[in-house]
Amino acid sequence: MMKRLLQAHGILIAAGLAATSACAFAQSRPGLEVGVSVDSLWRSGVSRGVGLRVLVAASSSQQLLSFFLDAPVPIAVDSATIGVADARGHWMSMERFADRRVTSWTNATRPVPAGESTPRFVVRGDGVFGLVRYWTAFHQEPVEPDSMPVELADSVPTTDTTVRTNGPTGWTVGVVVPPPVESASAAADRLRNVITSLCGIGWISPGGVCTSLRAKVATQRQMLDALANELRGQRGKHVNEGAYWILLDAIEHAATSLRP
């Protein structure tokens, strides 16, 4: 049963996954409100792909300038949907923020106004599905300095992996580093923590479903089969698509940790 459920090689996972996170708009004090929807997920062997859009809420008082997606593994960006300048302006992508590997998209010619969404942003990488942080930024006029800049003394270079933006941040689906080879008990603990994280952000609800899923995490294949079956039954009901595919990768890892 689990084998049939987990055979997703070469399968395009259906589009239209707006329930992943678009219903809850993230807001910062200046008034930028955004929702991130994942409209496609797919995997083939060790490769994973994610397609997503960013919607600026109609009530937002700011326009979206940039969107940043954490990239724990090297990511390839599909520029086919953003590379042509049109009425929505021209989007540019970059691969770093300071010393952090982050994929970003910026439209300086036409920031996204309230009530509109970005084109589809597509990334691919080798790894597994997991939760990743996103950040946003809105256009802000530079402030003129009121004095001459002060020269600072030379210092030892340091690594800066902090992403600093003026917009809201949140969680979405991305490609993360595959779990290490580990014992069955360690893999079970990892799977249990994944469920807890997904429940914590509301991707699995209500609490009774979270409790039921966690109760089936064990180091026996029969229990993992039962977990996979319940996950399939709750898909689209109490488990959204992002959580569904993140958990499938986690269950698969737990299953491979069991002795033959």
Secondary structure, 3 states (H helix, E strand, C coil): CHHHHHCCCCEEECCCCHHHCCCCCEECCCCCEEEEEEEEEEEECCEEEEEEEEEECCCCCCCEEEEEEECCCCCEEECCCCCCCECCECCEEEEEECCEEEEEEECCCCCECCCCECCCEEEEEECEEEEEEEEEEECCCCCCCCCCCCCCCCCCCCCCCCCCCCCCEEEEEEEECCCCCCCHHHHHHHHHHHHHHHHHCCCECCHHHHHHHHHCCCCCHHHHHHHHHHHHHHECCCECHHHHHHHHHHHHHHHHCCCC
